Amino acid sequence: LPRRFAQRQTLRHGRGGAPPTLPNGEEQPRAYESRVKLKRRNRARKSNSAYDGNSGPDSDSAKDSGYNSLSDSESDSESDVDTEAMDVERMMREFEEEGVTLSNPCDETKAMMEVELEKWEEIMQDPHRALKMCEASYFKTYLFWRVKHSRIKKESSIITRWKFLSMKYAQLAEEYMNESVLYDMRNWIPQVLTPTFGLDDSEKEKSGLFVEDLCRLQNAHWVRDTEVFAHERLRVQLSPFLALAGCTATRPKALVGLRYEDIEFQLFPPRVKGRPPIVIMKLNLKRVKRSGGKRKG
């Protein structure tokens, strides 16, 4: 039993002996400590016990010095917590001063937003105030006037104009448009505006391009085409564009914007010995649609 008691004391308090005591003789309450702090405290106890064996009568002063070193480490940790709290408060004030983070559309979208704002200013006496009021009646009046005084014939076209105007509202008001207004306009356009002006609501059929179709295009381009190019190099460049358009389903604008530096060829050894190597072409498409403020190539 005495041996087990000694083992428990060693596991609980370390080899340094009993835990440190306060000046009134009571045992100091323990808090959770990291392993690094625990090792430092045990090391300090060992040094204090060695000092007690050498000094003799000065054992009380050694215990006090060990207690003071522990207090210094606790005060340092408290000062670190206070510094971190001050940094958090400072960052909160900075973010509050910055305000709302607005969307970052591309230059073409910004230009279309400005066009819709100019059209909005033509019929509204106080355009910015009217736009920030976010009244469905104002938006319906504008879209009715927009279709009546333009050559818009498709429902998708007026929906696109409405999207640009709602994006301009979000930019000026620094918030999303009210969901009830969006719900009203989303139903009003196809149910009222489209039948009133006879807008075309049919969807454009997007047919697929098969390998046979691509072969016919290449044959017509190289064999049957009688058009004279300004330079025959243009004929050579158009051929890979046709192949890339059929393989990647990329918009023509993205393909026309390609440069030689955007094309990379990679050569891999064949899987079967005696066959030609595998050639892979990697494209870096830059003029593509943006999503979330970033271009996805």
C-alpha positions as CSV (number, residue, x, y, z in Angstrom):
1,L,0.0,0.0,0.0
2,P,2.7,2.6,0.8
3,R,4.3,1.8,-2.6
4,R,1.0,2.3,-4.5
5,F,0.4,5.5,-2.6
6,A,3.9,6.8,-3.6
7,Q,3.2,5.9,-7.3
8,R,-0.1,7.8,-7.2
9,Q,1.6,10.8,-5.8
10,T,4.3,10.6,-8.5
11,L,1.7,10.4,-11.3
12,R,-0.4,13.2,-9.9
13,H,2.3,15.7,-8.8
14,G,5.4,14.5,-10.6
15,R,8.6,13.5,-9.0
16,G,9.0,17.0,-7.4
17,G,6.6,16.0,-4.6
18,A,3.5,17.7,-3.4
19,P,1.8,20.5,-5.3
20,P,2.7,24.1,-4.6
21,T,0.9,25.7,-1.6
22,L,-0.4,29.2,-1.0
23,P,1.0,31.4,1.8
24,N,-2.0,30.4,4.1
25,G,-1.0,26.7,3.8
26,E,-3.9,25.7,1.4
27,E,-3.2,23.7,-1.7
28,Q,-3.2,25.8,-4.9
29,P,-6.1,24.8,-7.2
30,R,-5.0,23.3,-10.5
31,A,-6.3,24.4,-13.9
32,Y,-5.9,22.7,-17.2
33,E,-2.4,23.2,-18.5
34,S,-0.8,22.2,-21.8
35,R,2.0,19.6,-21.9
36,V,4.6,22.3,-22.6
37,K,3.6,24.3,-19.5
38,L,3.4,21.1,-17.4
39,K,7.0,20.2,-18.4
40,R,8.2,23.6,-17.6
41,R,6.6,23.5,-14.2
42,N,8.0,20.1,-13.4
43,R,11.5,21.3,-14.6
44,A,11.2,24.2,-12.2
45,R,10.2,21.9,-9.3
46,K,13.2,19.7,-10.0
47,S,15.5,22.7,-10.0
48,N,13.9,24.0,-6.8
49,S,14.3,20.6,-5.0
50,A,17.9,20.5,-6.0
51,Y,18.3,24.0,-4.6
52,D,16.6,23.0,-1.4
53,G,19.0,20.2,-0.9
54,N,22.0,22.4,-1.3
55,S,20.9,25.5,0.6
56,G,19.1,23.9,3.5
57,P,17.6,26.8,5.5
58,D,16.6,28.7,2.3
59,S,14.0,26.2,1.2
60,D,11.1,28.6,1.8
61,S,12.6,31.2,-0.5
62,A,13.1,28.5,-3.2
63,K,9.4,27.6,-3.0
64,D,8.4,31.2,-3.3
65,S,10.6,31.6,-6.4
66,G,9.0,28.6,-8.1
67,Y,5.5,30.0,-7.3
68,N,6.4,33.4,-8.7
69,S,7.7,31.9,-11.9
70,L,4.4,30.2,-12.4
71,S,2.6,33.4,-11.8
72,D,4.7,35.2,-14.4
73,S,3.8,32.6,-17.0
74,E,0.1,33.0,-16.2
75,S,0.4,36.8,-16.5
76,D,2.1,36.4,-19.9
77,S,-0.7,34.2,-21.1
78,E,-3.3,36.7,-19.9
79,S,-1.5,39.5,-21.7
80,D,-1.5,37.4,-24.9
81,V,-5.3,36.9,-24.6
82,D,-5.8,40.6,-24.1
83,T,-3.7,41.4,-27.2
84,E,-5.6,38.9,-29.3
85,A,-9.0,40.4,-28.1
86,M,-7.8,43.9,-29.1
87,D,-6.8,42.6,-32.6
88,V,-10.2,41.0,-33.0
89,E,-12.0,44.3,-32.1
90,R,-9.7,46.3,-34.4
91,M,-10.5,43.9,-37.3
92,M,-14.2,44.2,-36.6
93,R,-14.1,48.0,-36.7
94,E,-12.1,47.9,-40.0
95,F,-14.6,45.5,-41.7
96,E,-17.5,47.6,-40.4
97,E,-15.9,50.7,-42.0
98,E,-15.4,48.9,-45.3
99,G,-19.1,48.2,-45.7
100,V,-20.8,45.8,-48.1
101,T,-18.6,43.9,-50.6
102,L,-20.2,44.4,-54.0
103,S,-20.2,42.0,-57.0
104,N,-17.4,42.3,-59.6
105,P,-19.0,41.9,-63.0
106,C,-17.0,42.0,-66.2
107,D,-16.6,45.2,-68.3
108,E,-19.3,44.1,-70.8
109,T,-21.8,43.5,-68.0
110,K,-21.0,46.9,-66.5
111,A,-21.6,48.6,-69.9
112,M,-25.0,46.9,-70.3
113,M,-25.9,48.0,-66.7
114,E,-25.1,51.6,-67.6
115,V,-27.2,51.4,-70.8
116,E,-30.2,50.2,-68.7
117,L,-29.6,53.0,-66.2
118,E,-29.6,55.6,-69.0
119,K,-32.9,54.2,-70.3
120,W,-34.2,54.3,-66.7
121,E,-33.3,57.9,-66.4
122,E,-35.2,58.8,-69.5
123,I,-38.6,58.2,-67.9
124,M,-38.0,58.7,-64.2
125,Q,-37.9,62.1,-62.6
126,D,-35.6,61.1,-59.8
127,P,-34.0,57.9,-61.2
128,H,-31.7,57.0,-58.3
129,R,-34.4,57.5,-55.6
130,A,-36.9,55.6,-57.7
131,L,-34.6,52.7,-58.2
132,K,-33.7,52.5,-54.5
133,M,-37.4,52.5,-53.6
134,C,-37.6,49.1,-55.2
135,E,-41.3,49.4,-56.2
136,A,-42.7,46.7,-58.6
137,S,-45.0,49.3,-60.2
138,Y,-41.9,51.4,-61.3
139,F,-40.2,48.4,-62.8
140,K,-43.3,47.3,-64.6
141,T,-43.8,50.8,-66.1
142,Y,-40.2,50.8,-67.2
143,L,-40.2,47.4,-68.9
144,F,-43.6,48.2,-70.6
145,W,-42.0,51.5,-71.9
146,R,-38.8,49.6,-72.8
147,V,-40.6,47.1,-75.1
148,K,-42.9,49.7,-76.6
149,H,-40.0,52.0,-77.7
150,S,-37.6,49.4,-78.9
151,R,-37.3,46.6,-81.4
152,I,-37.4,43.8,-78.8
153,K,-39.3,40.8,-80.2
154,K,-38.2,38.0,-77.8
155,E,-39.2,37.4,-74.2
156,S,-35.6,36.4,-73.3
157,S,-34.3,39.8,-74.5
158,I,-36.5,41.8,-72.1
159,I,-35.7,39.3,-69.3
160,T,-32.0,40.0,-69.9
161,R,-32.7,43.8,-69.7
162,W,-34.5,43.3,-66.4
163,K,-31.6,41.3,-65.0
164,F,-29.2,44.1,-65.8
165,L,-31.5,46.7,-64.1
166,S,-31.8,44.5,-61.0
167,M,-28.0,44.2,-60.9
168,K,-27.8,48.0,-61.0
169,Y,-30.2,48.2,-58.1
170,A,-28.0,45.8,-56.1
171,Q,-25.0,48.0,-56.9
172,L,-26.6,51.3,-55.8
173,A,-28.6,49.9,-52.8
174,E,-25.8,47.6,-51.7
175,E,-28.2,44.7,-51.1
176,Y,-30.3,42.2,-53.0
177,M,-33.6,43.1,-54.3
178,N,-36.7,42.3,-52.3
179,E,-37.8,38.7,-52.9
180,S,-41.4,39.7,-53.2
181,V,-40.5,42.1,-56.0
182,L,-38.5,39.4,-57.9
183,Y,-41.4,37.0,-57.5
184,D,-43.9,39.5,-58.9
185,M,-41.7,40.5,-61.9
186,R,-40.8,36.9,-62.7
187,N,-44.5,36.1,-63.1
188,W,-45.6,39.4,-64.7
189,I,-43.2,39.3,-67.6
190,P,-44.5,36.0,-69.2
191,Q,-48.1,36.4,-68.1
192,V,-48.7,40.1,-69.0
193,L,-45.9,41.7,-70.9
194,T,-45.3,38.8,-73.4
195,P,-48.9,38.4,-74.6
196,T,-49.5,42.2,-74.6
197,F,-46.7,42.8,-77.2
198,G,-46.8,39.3,-78.7
199,L,-43.2,38.5,-77.7
200,D,-41.6,35.3,-78.9
201,D,-41.2,32.9,-76.0
202,S,-39.9,29.9,-78.0
203,E,-36.6,28.5,-77.0
204,K,-33.8,28.3,-79.5
205,E,-33.0,24.8,-80.5
206,K,-29.4,23.8,-79.9
207,S,-28.5,20.9,-82.1
208,G,-25.5,18.8,-81.3
209,L,-22.4,18.5,-83.6
210,F,-21.4,15.0,-84.3
211,V,-18.1,13.7,-85.7
212,E,-19.6,13.2,-89.2
213,D,-20.8,16.8,-89.2
214,L,-17.4,18.0,-88.3
215,C,-15.8,16.0,-91.1
216,R,-18.2,17.6,-93.6
217,L,-17.3,21.0,-92.3
218,Q,-13.6,20.3,-92.7
219,N,-14.1,18.9,-96.2
220,A,-16.1,21.9,-97.2
221,H,-13.4,24.2,-95.7
222,W,-10.4,22.6,-97.4
223,V,-11.9,21.2,-100.6
224,R,-15.2,22.8,-101.7
225,D,-14.7,26.4,-100.4
226,T,-14.0,28.9,-103.2
227,E,-13.7,31.9,-101.0
228,V,-10.4,33.8,-101.3
229,F,-8.9,34.7,-97.9
230,A,-6.8,37.8,-97.3
231,H,-4.0,35.4,-96.3
232,E,-4.0,31.7,-96.6
233,R,-2.8,31.5,-93.1
234,L,-6.3,32.4,-92.0
235,R,-7.6,29.3,-93.7
236,V,-5.1,27.2,-91.7
237,Q,-6.1,28.9,-88.4
238,L,-9.8,28.4,-89.1
239,S,-9.5,24.7,-89.4
240,P,-8.4,24.1,-85.8
241,F,-11.0,26.5,-84.6
242,L,-13.7,24.3,-86.2
243,A,-12.3,21.3,-84.5
244,L,-12.0,23.0,-81.1
245,A,-15.5,24.4,-81.3
246,G,-16.8,20.9,-82.0
247,C,-14.8,19.2,-79.2
248,T,-15.1,21.8,-76.4
249,A,-18.4,23.5,-77.2
250,T,-16.7,26.8,-76.5
251,R,-18.1,30.1,-77.6
252,P,-16.6,31.6,-80.8
253,K,-15.4,34.7,-78.9
254,A,-13.3,32.5,-76.5
255,L,-11.7,30.7,-79.5
256,V,-11.0,33.9,-81.4
257,G,-9.2,35.3,-78.4
258,L,-6.7,32.4,-78.3
259,R,-3.0,33.1,-78.7
260,Y,-0.1,30.7,-79.3
261,E,1.0,31.2,-75.7
262,D,-2.4,29.8,-74.6
263,I,-1.9,26.5,-76.3
264,E,0.3,23.8,-74.8
265,F,1.0,20.4,-76.3
266,Q,1.9,17.4,-74.1
267,L,3.5,14.2,-75.4
268,F,2.9,10.9,-73.6
269,P,4.4,7.5,-74.4
270,P,2.1,5.0,-76.0
271,R,0.4,2.4,-73.8
272,V,1.2,-0.4,-76.3
273,K,4.7,-0.7,-77.6
274,G,5.1,0.0,-81.3
275,R,2.2,2.5,-81.5
276,P,2.6,6.3,-82.0
277,P,2.8,8.5,-78.8
278,I,-0.3,10.2,-77.3
279,V,-0.5,13.9,-78.1
280,I,-2.7,16.1,-75.8
281,M,-3.4,19.7,-76.3
282,K,-4.1,21.9,-73.3
283,L,-6.0,25.2,-73.8
284,N,-6.1,28.3,-71.6
285,L,-9.3,30.0,-72.5
286,K,-9.5,33.5,-71.2
287,R,-12.5,35.2,-72.8
288,V,-15.1,33.0,-71.1
289,K,-18.1,33.7,-68.9
290,R,-17.5,34.8,-65.3
291,S,-19.0,33.1,-62.3
292,G,-18.7,34.6,-58.8
293,G,-16.3,37.3,-60.1
294,K,-13.9,34.7,-61.6
295,R,-13.4,33.5,-65.1
296,K,-13.5,29.7,-65.5
297,G,-11.2,28.5,-68.2
